[in-house]
């Protein structure tokens, strides 16, 4: 629970607001505003929240509002830059916070707020909160004219010694693109070894937010979490410092300038012009600078000119533009206080590509995903994509711009499930359209057998998601999924739009919500279109959360990624779940992007206890251009096209299996059903197995582990297993030649006493 504001805070805030109403104060001055945020589309909506701003930026601290993912109050939930006309932009971040140990300050019982300084030159606010027996104080500072929010956090341990903690600042942009810690690309997590730089940047064409984290030794979540591993002894304190830098453009040159100033580096400058081979000036060019072969920074130019300051050293540089082919790479040596000229005059103008994708056998148009396998992949993502999708209205048709050059494109329609992707080589010519045709050899049609596939953990554009409703549908259909699904964090904002698009294509839509407390995430589905969450995930317990899910109409409640550090089952092991275990959950997720072995084993343990907690599956995709919808999926047997309730009920009945590629068609007993057995009367279960990548093996599992294992070959095969003559369960694990697996829900076995007949 949040402690009340001190009288000093309330008085200060009231004086400030009154002064703003009565004067024409310049926004060059720093100001603190209490109440609902002034940032458009901001999430700080409580009268207890604080917004701090100057002429470059504004940020809001959630003190009364509930932050995302159930994290502790007292963090940044909104950041805006000041636009060219002097107004505030829309909110640019989902949240930015100090994380004490690889997730949020949980368990957490209080937050205190102190305004340490409130002048036109500087604002300083201190937030104090607890993390178990650790007291965490974070001081936020903003100076007049600065584009940087300075943060300093001190952890003081008032309990027993803590070891191997992961602590540091985090930055989760609200949409846009990510420029990861240099040299580490989109690594989900890695120990950092002598990084070229110590920052992460979220950006788009008209904004950028950089987290400068000089303490960093490890990164998580594609660099959005920048940590150091440390111990914290009894009565010991440890401090961290960083900066959130806020820019009104995708020009990142101010980020490296901030590093030069922060590190007191010697520097020089690089300037020049950018033109095409025909001598035409590139109106909005970019120059990308590399260090040791790794993209280091880029600067956006104007009217064919650019300029950037760089630390002393050796670099490489090339010029580019939206849709343009990159220039020749040049070596650059920057010397102290020296300015040198490097101009580029060899860029090629964009070309167009038009692709028509069809089923090779039926000739019907197919939804598809097109990716660049070989060829120019733009580093600056608002200059050009690497992934494209066919249109919703013109099925099978895609049109897009590429830089001139040679490419190999991968065209996928249900790729690695019902069809192999097709590779096409193409030469893109400047100022011309290249027409291509992709015929996809489809191997099987699951819906003809009564099976409907869905990616049952998928985000759109709420909070850190960056996928619009339209592109969510385009991506899911291109993946060969037969239902559409969305589960945004604590939000149903995209339900109506996705349902309308799905209805237009005649595809069932499963509306969901990912209820997101700090100690576990839960997908509830299907819920009523647009139903609103009434619980506070940061405060309410598991029983209230599941009760609210049922109120919204949910047939099924799934425990998502249950064994990650803040997963429900791992939190139960640590005794940090308010309310403990609630047996009314229904499903255990096999997540595509985190280790799911413990989740598999836990479900099987439940089965051995006779408890029907069945599998669900999903990718947790937020960005369809850089992640894969349907990388794993749930195949659900509904016999005919289901509505949302029928689909969820079939899952709750166990009539389903998880797959990363292989397809299973049961022939005589359905998953989730019970096979009755009589003593000395053997019974077998039969299945048709398929994989477009070729089959490798199939296992029959039961209460005591592996019952039988067989090597299988080819793209399809029929198998039969004799089941044990005892009560319990059996399930399948199918593997293909690419190590992709499918995991079935159980078939229950029940011995029947013949004497009763």
C-alpha positions in Angstrom: 0.0 0.0 0.0 1.2 3.5 -0.8 1.8 5.7 2.2 0.1 9.2 2.1 2.1 12.1 0.7 3.7 14.3 3.3 2.2 17.7 3.9 5.3 19.3 2.4 4.8 17.4 -0.8 1.1 18.3 -1.1 1.8 22.0 -0.3 4.6 22.2 -2.8 2.5 20.6 -5.5 -0.4 22.8 -4.9 1.7 26.0 -4.9 3.3 24.8 -8.1 0.0 24.1 -9.9 -1.5 27.4 -8.7 1.6 29.3 -10.0 1.3 27.6 -13.4 -2.3 28.6 -13.7 -1.6 32.2 -12.8 1.6 32.9 -14.8 3.0 32.4 -18.3 6.0 30.4 -17.0 8.4 29.3 -19.7 8.8 25.6 -20.2 12.5 26.2 -20.4 12.2 26.2 -16.6 11.9 22.9 -14.7 8.5 22.2 -13.1 6.9 19.5 -11.0 3.2 18.8 -11.5 1.1 16.7 -9.2 -1.9 14.7 -10.6 -2.8 13.1 -13.9 0.1 13.3 -16.3 0.3 16.0 -19.0 1.9 13.5 -21.3 -0.5 12.5 -24.1 -1.4 8.8 -23.9 0.4 8.6 -20.6 -0.3 5.9 -18.0 0.1 8.1 -14.9 -3.6 8.9 -14.3 -3.8 9.2 -10.5 -4.0 12.5 -8.6 -1.0 11.3 -6.6 1.3 10.9 -9.6 4.1 13.4 -10.4 5.2 14.7 -13.7 8.5 16.6 -14.1 9.3 18.5 -17.2 11.6 21.1 -18.9 11.9 22.3 -22.4 13.4 19.0 -23.7 11.3 16.3 -22.0 8.8 15.3 -19.4 8.5 12.1 -17.3 5.9 10.8 -14.9 6.3 8.8 -11.7 3.5 6.3 -10.9 2.8 6.9 -7.2 -1.0 6.3 -7.2 -1.4 4.7 -10.6 -0.7 1.0 -11.0 2.5 0.4 -13.1 2.7 -2.3 -15.7 3.4 -6.0 -14.9 2.5 -5.4 -11.3 5.8 -3.8 -10.5 6.2 -1.6 -7.4 4.9 2.0 -7.5 7.4 4.7 -7.6 8.8 4.0 -11.1 8.7 6.0 -14.4 5.7 5.0 -16.5 5.7 7.8 -19.0 8.4 9.7 -20.9 7.8 12.3 -23.7 10.1 14.4 -25.8 9.3 18.0 -26.7 8.4 18.1 -30.4 9.5 20.7 -33.0 6.5 22.9 -32.3 7.1 22.9 -28.5 4.4 20.5 -27.5 4.9 17.2 -25.7 4.9 14.0 -27.8 2.9 10.9 -26.9 4.3 8.6 -24.2 7.4 6.8 -25.4 8.0 4.1 -22.7 6.1 1.3 -21.0 8.2 1.8 -17.9 11.7 2.6 -16.7 12.8 1.6 -13.3 15.5 0.2 -11.0 15.2 -3.5 -10.7 16.7 -5.0 -7.5 17.0 -8.7 -8.5 16.1 -9.5 -12.1 12.5 -8.4 -11.7 10.5 -5.9 -9.7 10.7 -4.8 -6.1 8.6 -7.7 -4.9 7.7 -8.4 -2.2 7.0 -4.7 -1.6 5.0 -3.0 1.1 5.5 0.7 0.9 6.7 3.7 -1.1 7.6 7.2 0.2 8.0 10.3 -1.8 10.2 13.3 -0.9 10.7 16.4 -3.1 14.3 17.4 -2.4 14.4 20.4 -4.8 11.8 22.3 -6.8 13.2 25.3 -8.6 13.2 26.6 -12.1 16.8 25.4 -12.5 16.4 21.8 -11.2 13.9 19.3 -9.8 15.0 16.5 -7.5 12.6 13.8 -6.3 13.4 10.8 -4.0 11.4 7.6 -4.0 12.0 5.2 -1.1 10.5 1.7 -1.2 11.3 -1.8 0.1 12.3 -5.1 -1.4 11.9 -7.6 1.3 14.5 -6.5 3.9 16.3 -4.2 1.4 15.5 -0.4 1.4 15.8 1.1 -2.0 16.0 4.8 -2.6 16.1 6.3 -6.1 16.7 10.0 -6.7 15.5 11.5 -10.0 17.1 14.8 -11.1 16.2 17.0 -14.1 18.0 20.3 -14.9 16.8 23.1 -17.0 17.8 22.7 -20.7 19.0 19.1 -20.2 17.9 16.1 -22.3 18.9 13.7 -19.5 17.1 12.4 -16.4 19.8 11.5 -13.9 19.0 8.6 -11.6 20.9 7.4 -8.5 19.7 4.4 -6.6 21.0 3.1 -3.2 20.2 -0.4 -1.9 20.6 -0.9 1.9 20.3 -4.4 3.2 18.6 -4.5 6.6 18.3 -8.3 6.6 20.6 -11.3 6.1 23.3 -11.3 3.4 22.2 -11.7 -0.2 24.3 -13.3 -3.0 24.3 -13.3 -6.8 21.8 -10.5 -7.2 21.1 -8.9 -10.6 20.4 -5.3 -10.1 20.2 -2.2 -12.4 18.1 0.1 -14.5 15.7 -0.9 -17.2 14.1 0.8 -20.2 11.1 -0.7 -21.9 10.1 1.5 -24.9 6.5 1.8 -25.8 6.8 0.6 -29.5 9.5 1.7 -31.9 12.7 -0.2 -32.5 15.6 -1.3 -30.4 19.4 -0.6 -30.7 20.9 -3.1 -28.4 24.2 -2.9 -26.4 26.9 -2.7 -29.0 28.1 -6.1 -30.2 25.3 -8.1 -28.6 22.5 -7.6 -31.1 19.2 -9.2 -30.0 20.7 -11.6 -27.5 18.0 -12.2 -24.9 20.5 -12.4 -22.1 24.3 -12.4 -21.9 27.2 -11.5 -19.7 28.8 -8.4 -21.1 32.6 -8.5 -21.7 34.4 -5.2 -22.3 31.5 -3.6 -24.2 32.2 -0.9 -26.8 29.6 1.2 -25.0 27.3 0.9 -22.0 23.9 1.9 -23.3 20.6 0.7 -24.8 18.4 2.9 -27.1 14.8 2.7 -28.1 14.0 4.8 -31.1 11.8 5.6 -34.1 12.0 8.3 -36.8 10.8 11.1 -34.5 12.2 10.1 -31.1 14.8 8.2 -29.1 15.3 7.3 -25.5 18.7 6.0 -24.4 19.6 4.3 -21.1 23.2 5.0 -20.1 24.3 2.4 -17.6 28.0 2.6 -16.7 27.7 -0.1 -14.0 26.5 -2.7 -16.5 28.0 -6.3 -16.6 24.9 -8.3 -17.8 22.0 -7.7 -20.1 18.6 -9.3 -20.2 15.6 -9.0 -22.5 17.4 -7.8 -25.6 19.2 -5.1 -23.6 16.1 -3.6 -22.1 17.4 -4.6 -18.7 21.0 -3.6 -17.9 22.3 -5.3 -14.7 25.3 -6.0 -12.6 25.8 -9.1 -10.6 26.6 -8.5 -7.0 26.3 -9.5 -3.4 24.8 -7.4 -0.7 26.0 -8.2 2.8 24.1 -7.6 6.0 23.8 -3.8 6.8 25.7 -3.1 3.5 24.8 -0.4 1.0 25.5 -0.2 -2.7 24.7 2.6 -5.2 24.0 2.7 -8.9 23.9 5.7 -11.3 22.6 6.2 -14.8 20.9 8.5 -17.2 17.7 8.4 -19.3 18.4 10.6 -22.4 15.4 11.8 -24.3 15.6 13.0 -27.9 13.1 14.4 -30.4 14.5 12.5 -33.4 15.9 9.2 -34.5 19.2 11.0 -34.9 21.4 9.3 -32.3 24.4 11.6 -32.5 23.5 13.3 -29.2 23.8 9.9 -27.5 27.5 9.6 -28.4 27.9 13.3 -27.5 26.5 12.5 -24.0 29.0 9.7 -23.7 31.9 11.9 -24.6 30.9 14.4 -21.9 30.2 11.7 -19.3 33.5 10.0 -19.8 35.5 13.1 -20.5 36.7 11.7 -23.8 38.8 13.5 -26.3 36.9 13.9 -29.5 36.9 15.2 -33.1 34.2 15.7 -35.8 33.2 14.2 -39.1 31.2 16.1 -41.7 30.3 15.9 -45.3 27.6 15.4 -48.0 25.6 12.4 -49.2 24.6 12.0 -52.9 23.4 9.3 -55.3 25.5 8.0 -58.2 23.6 10.5 -60.4 24.8 13.3 -58.2 21.4 13.9 -56.6 21.4 15.1 -53.0 19.8 12.7 -50.5 17.4 15.0 -48.6 17.4 12.9 -45.4 20.6 10.9 -45.4 22.0 8.9 -42.5 25.7 8.1 -41.9 26.3 4.9 -39.9 29.5 4.7 -37.9 31.0 1.4 -36.9 33.7 0.6 -34.4 35.6 -2.7 -34.7 33.1 -3.7 -37.3 30.1 -3.2 -34.9 27.5 -0.5 -35.6 28.3 2.2 -33.1 26.1 5.2 -33.8 24.3 6.9 -36.6 23.6 10.5 -37.4 20.7 11.8 -39.5 21.5 14.6 -41.9 19.5 17.3 -43.6 19.5 18.5 -47.2 22.3 16.2 -48.1 24.6 17.3 -45.2 25.6 15.6 -42.0 27.9 16.3 -39.0 28.8 14.2 -35.9 31.3 14.3 -33.0 33.1 11.1 -32.2 35.6 10.0 -29.5 39.2 9.8 -30.8 39.8 6.5 -32.5 39.5 4.4 -35.6 36.1 3.8 -37.2 34.3 2.7 -40.4 31.5 4.7 -41.9 28.9 4.3 -44.7 26.0 6.5 -45.9 22.4 5.3 -46.5 18.9 6.6 -46.8 15.3 5.3 -46.7 15.2 2.5 -49.3 18.6 3.5 -50.7 21.5 1.0 -51.1 24.4 1.6 -48.7 27.4 3.5 -50.0 30.9 2.1 -50.0 32.4 1.6 -46.5 35.2 4.0 -45.6 37.8 3.9 -42.9 37.9 6.9 -40.6 40.5 8.1 -38.0 39.2 10.7 -35.6 41.8 12.9 -33.9 41.5 15.3 -31.0 39.9 18.7 -31.8 40.2 18.0 -35.6 37.3 18.2 -38.1 37.6 16.1 -41.2 35.3 15.8 -44.3 34.0 12.5 -45.6 31.5 12.8 -48.4 29.5 9.9 -50.1 28.4 10.0 -53.8 27.6 6.4 -54.7 24.1 5.7 -53.3 21.6 3.8 -55.4 17.9 4.8 -55.5 15.2 2.4 -54.1 13.5 -0.3 -56.1 10.1 -2.0 -55.7 9.2 -5.7 -55.3 5.7 -7.2 -55.9 5.1 -10.8 -54.9 2.1 -13.1 -55.5 2.0 -16.2 -53.2 -0.1 -19.3 -54.0 -0.7 -22.9 -52.9 1.3 -24.9 -55.4 -1.5 -27.6 -55.7 -4.7 -25.7 -55.4 -3.4 -22.4 -56.9 -5.4 -20.5 -54.3 -3.8 -17.4 -52.7 -2.0 -17.8 -49.4 -1.2 -15.5 -46.6 2.6 -15.4 -46.3 5.6 -13.9 -44.6 8.6 -12.7 -46.7 12.0 -12.3 -45.1 15.4 -11.2 -46.4 17.7 -14.3 -46.0 20.6 -12.8 -48.0 21.0 -9.2 -49.1 20.9 -5.7 -47.6 19.2 -5.5 -44.2 18.8 -2.0 -43.0 20.3 -1.3 -39.6 18.0 1.8 -39.1 14.7 0.1 -39.0 12.5 3.0 -40.0 14.6 3.2 -43.2 13.4 -0.2 -44.3 12.2 -3.5 -43.0 13.7 -7.0 -43.2 10.3 -8.7 -42.9 7.1 -8.2 -44.9 3.6 -9.7 -44.9 1.0 -10.3 -47.6 -2.0 -8.0 -47.5 -5.3 -8.8 -45.7 -7.6 -7.7 -48.6 -5.5 -8.8 -51.5 -4.7 -12.3 -50.2 -1.3 -13.5 -51.3 -0.1 -10.1 -52.5 2.8 -8.2 -51.1 4.4 -5.0 -52.3 7.4 -3.3 -50.7 10.5 -1.2 -51.2 14.0 -2.6 -51.1 17.5 -1.1 -51.7 18.9 -2.1 -55.0 21.0 -5.3 -55.1 20.9 -9.1 -55.0 18.7 -10.8 -52.5 17.5 -14.2 -51.5 14.0 -14.0 -50.1 12.3 -16.7 -47.9 8.6 -17.0 -48.5 6.7 -18.8 -45.7 3.1 -19.8 -45.4 2.6 -22.0 -42.4 6.4 -22.5 -42.6 7.9 -25.6 -40.9 4.4 -26.8 -40.0 2.3 -27.4 -43.1 4.8 -26.3 -45.7 8.5 -25.6 -46.1 9.5 -22.0 -46.8 10.4 -21.4 -50.5 13.6 -19.5 -51.4 13.6 -17.0 -54.3 16.6 -15.1 -55.7 16.0 -11.7 -57.0 17.9 -8.6 -58.3 16.3 -5.4 -57.3 16.9 -2.6 -59.8 16.8 1.2 -58.9 13.5 2.9 -59.7 11.9 -0.2 -61.1 9.3 -2.8 -59.9 10.4 -6.5 -59.9 7.5 -9.0 -60.1 7.8 -12.4 -58.4 5.7 -15.5 -57.8 6.0 -17.9 -55.0 4.2 -21.3 -55.2 4.2 -23.0 -51.7 3.9 -26.8 -51.6 1.4 -27.4 -48.8 1.7 -30.9 -47.3 -1.4 -31.1 -45.1 -4.5 -29.2 -44.1 -5.2 -29.7 -40.4 -8.6 -28.0 -40.5 -9.8 -30.7 -42.9 -9.1 -33.1 -40.0 -10.8 -30.9 -37.4 -7.7 -29.4 -36.0 -7.3 -25.6 -35.5 -4.0 -24.0 -34.5 -3.4 -20.9 -32.4 -0.5 -19.0 -30.9 -2.0 -18.5 -27.5 0.4 -15.9 -26.1 0.7 -12.9 -28.4 0.8 -9.2 -28.0 -0.2 -6.2 -30.1 0.9 -2.6 -29.5 0.0 -2.1 -25.8 2.9 -1.0 -23.6 6.1 -2.6 -24.9 4.3 -4.3 -27.8 5.0 -2.8 -31.3 2.5 -4.7 -33.5 -0.7 -3.1 -34.7 -3.9 -5.0 -34.8 -3.6 -5.3 -38.6 -0.1 -6.7 -38.5 -0.9 -9.1 -35.7 -3.6 -10.6 -37.9 -1.4 -10.6 -41.0 1.4 -12.3 -39.1 -0.7 -14.9 -37.5 -2.4 -15.8 -40.8 0.9 -16.0 -42.6 2.1 -18.4 -39.9 -0.7 -20.8 -41.0 -2.6 -20.3 -37.8 -6.4 -21.0 -38.0 -7.5 -18.7 -35.2 -6.3 -15.2 -34.2 -5.4 -14.4 -30.6 -4.2 -11.4 -28.6 -3.2 -11.2 -24.9 -2.0 -7.7 -24.1 -0.8 -6.9 -20.6 -3.8 -6.0 -18.5 -5.5 -4.5 -21.5 -8.2 -5.3 -24.0 -7.7 -2.2 -26.1 -7.1 -4.2 -29.3 -10.0 -6.6 -29.1 -12.5 -4.8 -31.3 -10.0 -4.0 -34.1 -8.7 -7.6 -34.2 -12.1 -9.1 -34.1 -13.3 -6.9 -37.0 -10.2 -7.9 -39.1 -10.7 -11.6 -38.2 -14.4 -11.5 -39.0 -13.6 -9.9 -42.4 -11.4 -12.9 -43.2 -13.8 -15.5 -41.6 -11.3 -16.5 -39.0 -12.2 -17.2 -35.3 -10.9 -14.7 -32.9 -9.9 -15.7 -29.3 -10.0 -12.5 -27.1 -7.6 -12.7 -24.1 -5.8 -10.6 -21.6 -2.5 -11.3 -19.9 -3.0 -10.4 -16.2 0.4 -9.4 -15.1 1.3 -9.3 -11.4 5.0 -9.4 -10.4 4.8 -13.0 -9.2 3.2 -14.6 -12.3 1.4 -13.9 -15.5 -1.9 -15.4 -16.6 -3.7 -15.6 -19.9 -7.4 -15.6 -19.4 -9.5 -16.6 -22.4 -11.9 -16.2 -24.1 -13.0 -13.1 -22.3 -15.9 -10.8 -23.3 -14.8 -8.4 -26.1 -13.4 -5.2 -24.4 -14.0 -6.5 -20.8 -12.1 -4.4 -18.3 -9.8 -5.7 -15.6 -11.1 -4.7 -12.2 -8.3 -6.1 -10.0 -4.9 -4.4 -9.4 -2.2 -6.9 -10.3 0.3 -5.1 -8.2 -1.8 -5.6 -5.0 -4.5 -8.3 -5.3 -3.9 -12.0 -4.6 -4.2 -15.0 -6.9 -7.7 -15.8 -5.8 -9.0 -12.3 -6.7 -7.2 -12.4 -10.0 -8.7 -15.7 -11.1 -12.1 -14.6 -9.8 -11.8 -11.5 -12.0 -10.8 -13.6 -15.0 -13.9 -15.7 -14.6 -16.0 -12.5 -14.2 -14.7 -11.3 -17.6 -15.9 -14.6 -19.1 -12.8 -16.8 -19.2 -13.2 -20.5 -19.7 -9.5 -21.1 -19.3 -6.8 -19.5 -17.2 -3.2 -20.3 -18.1 0.0 -19.9 -16.1 2.3 -18.3 -18.6 6.1 -19.1 -18.6 5.6 -20.5 -15.1 9.3 -21.1 -14.3 10.9 -17.8 -15.3 12.1 -15.8 -12.2 8.7 -14.1 -11.9 6.6 -17.1 -13.1 3.8 -18.4 -11.0 5.3 -21.8 -10.2 8.8 -20.4 -9.5 7.2 -17.8 -7.2 5.3 -20.5 -5.4 8.6 -22.3 -4.7 9.9 -19.0 -3.2 6.6 -18.4 -1.2 6.1 -15.0 -2.7 2.6 -15.5 -4.2 -0.1 -13.6 -2.4 -2.7 -16.3 -1.6 -0.4 -19.2 -2.5 -1.6 -22.0 -4.9 -5.0 -21.7 -6.4 -6.1 -25.0 -7.8 -8.6 -23.4 -10.2 -6.0 -22.5 -12.8 -6.4 -24.6 -15.9 -3.4 -24.6 -18.2 0.4 -24.7 -18.0 2.2 -22.8 -20.8 5.0 -24.3 -23.0 6.6 -21.0 -24.0 8.5 -20.8 -27.3 11.3 -18.5 -26.2 12.1 -19.6 -22.6 13.2 -23.0 -21.2 10.0 -25.0 -20.8 11.4 -28.3 -19.5 10.3 -27.8 -15.9 6.8 -26.8 -17.2 6.6 -30.1 -19.1 7.7 -32.1 -16.1 5.3 -30.2 -13.7 2.3 -31.0 -15.9 3.3 -34.6 -16.1 3.6 -34.7 -12.3 0.1 -33.3 -12.0 -1.1 -36.0 -14.4 0.4 -38.7 -12.3 -1.6 -37.3 -9.4 -4.7 -37.6 -11.6 -5.0 -33.8 -12.0 -5.9 -32.5 -15.5 -3.7 -29.4 -15.8 -3.2 -29.4 -19.5 -0.7 -27.7 -21.8 -1.1 -24.4 -23.6 1.5 -22.9 -26.0 2.5 -19.5 -27.2 5.4 -17.4 -28.4 5.0 -14.2 -26.3 5.6 -12.3 -29.6 5.6 -8.5 -29.3 7.2 -7.5 -32.5 6.2 -9.5 -35.6 9.0 -8.1 -37.7 11.8 -9.3 -35.4 10.0 -12.2 -33.7 8.0 -15.2 -35.0 4.3 -15.6 -34.6 3.4 -19.3 -34.3 7.0 -20.5 -33.6 5.2 -22.9 -31.4 1.4 -23.3 -31.3 -1.5 -25.3 -29.9 -3.3 -27.6 -32.2 -6.8 -28.0 -30.8 -9.4 -30.6 -32.0 -12.8 -29.0 -32.4 -14.1 -31.1 -35.4 -15.5 -28.0 -37.2 -14.7 -24.3 -37.2 -15.0 -23.3 -33.5 -16.1 -20.1 -31.9 -13.9 -18.8 -29.1 -15.8 -20.6 -26.3 -15.6 -24.0 -28.1 -11.9 -23.6 -28.8 -11.2 -22.8 -25.1 -13.4 -25.6 -23.9 -11.6 -28.1 -26.1 -8.3 -27.0 -24.6 -9.7 -27.2 -21.1 -10.7 -30.8 -22.0 -7.2 -31.6 -23.2 -8.1 -32.2 -26.8 -4.9 -30.6 -28.0 -1.2 -30.8 -28.3 1.8 -28.4 -28.4 4.0 -28.3 -31.5 7.1 -26.6 -32.7 6.7 -28.4 -36.1 5.4 -32.0 -36.2 1.7 -32.7 -36.7 -0.2 -35.4 -34.9 -3.5 -36.9 -36.0 -4.9 -39.3 -33.4 -6.8 -42.2 -35.1 -8.8 -44.0 -32.3 -8.4 -42.1 -29.0 -8.4 -38.3 -28.5 -5.9 -36.6 -26.2 -7.7 -35.7 -23.0 -10.1 -38.6 -23.3 -10.1 -41.8 -21.1 -9.4 -45.2 -22.4 -11.0 -47.9 -20.4 -8.9 -51.1 -19.9 -9.8 -54.6 -18.9 -7.2 -57.0 -17.4 -5.5 -59.3 -20.0 -7.1 -57.4 -22.9 -4.5 -55.5 -24.7 -5.4 -52.2 -26.4 -3.4 -50.0 -28.7 -3.6 -46.3 -29.7 -2.8 -45.2 -33.3 -1.6 -42.0 -34.7 -0.6 -40.5 -38.1 2.5 -38.3 -37.7 3.8 -35.7 -40.2 6.6 -33.2 -40.5 7.6 -31.2 -43.6 11.2 -31.4 -42.3 11.2 -35.2 -42.0 10.4 -37.2 -38.9 13.1 -38.6 -36.5 11.5 -40.2 -33.5 8.4 -40.8 -31.4 8.2 -41.6 -27.7 5.3 -42.9 -25.6 5.5 -41.5 -22.1 3.5 -42.5 -19.0 3.5 -42.3 -15.2 6.9 -43.9 -14.9 8.7 -42.2 -17.8 9.4 -43.5 -21.3 7.3 -46.6 -22.1 8.4 -47.0 -25.8 10.6 -45.2 -28.3 10.8 -45.6 -32.0 12.9 -44.2 -34.8 10.7 -43.0 -37.7 11.7 -41.6 -41.1 10.1 -39.7 -44.0 7.6 -36.9 -43.9 4.6 -39.0 -42.7 4.1 -42.3 -40.9 1.5 -44.2 -39.0 2.4 -45.6 -35.6 0.6 -47.7 -33.0 1.5 -48.3 -29.4 0.1 -50.9 -27.0 -0.8 -49.1 -23.7 0.1 -50.4 -20.2 -2.6 -52.3 -18.5 -2.9 -50.1 -15.5 -4.6 -46.8 -14.6 -2.6 -43.7 -15.3 -1.8 -41.7 -18.5 0.2 -41.8 -21.7 1.3 -39.1 -24.0 3.4 -38.6 -27.1 6.6 -36.7 -27.9 7.4 -36.4 -31.6 10.7 -35.1 -33.0 11.6 -34.1 -36.5 15.0 -33.9 -38.2 15.4 -30.2 -37.2 15.0 -31.1 -33.5 11.5 -29.5 -33.5 9.2 -31.4 -31.1 5.5 -31.9 -30.4 4.2 -32.7 -27.0 0.7 -34.1 -26.5 -1.7 -33.8 -23.6 -2.4 -37.1 -21.9 -4.7 -39.9 -22.8 -6.0 -41.2 -19.5 -6.0 -44.9 -18.8 -8.5 -46.5 -16.4 -8.6 -50.1 -15.4 -12.2 -51.4 -15.2 -13.1 -54.4 -12.9 -14.8 -56.9 -15.2 -16.6 -58.5 -12.3 -18.9 -55.5 -12.0 -20.4 -56.5 -15.3 
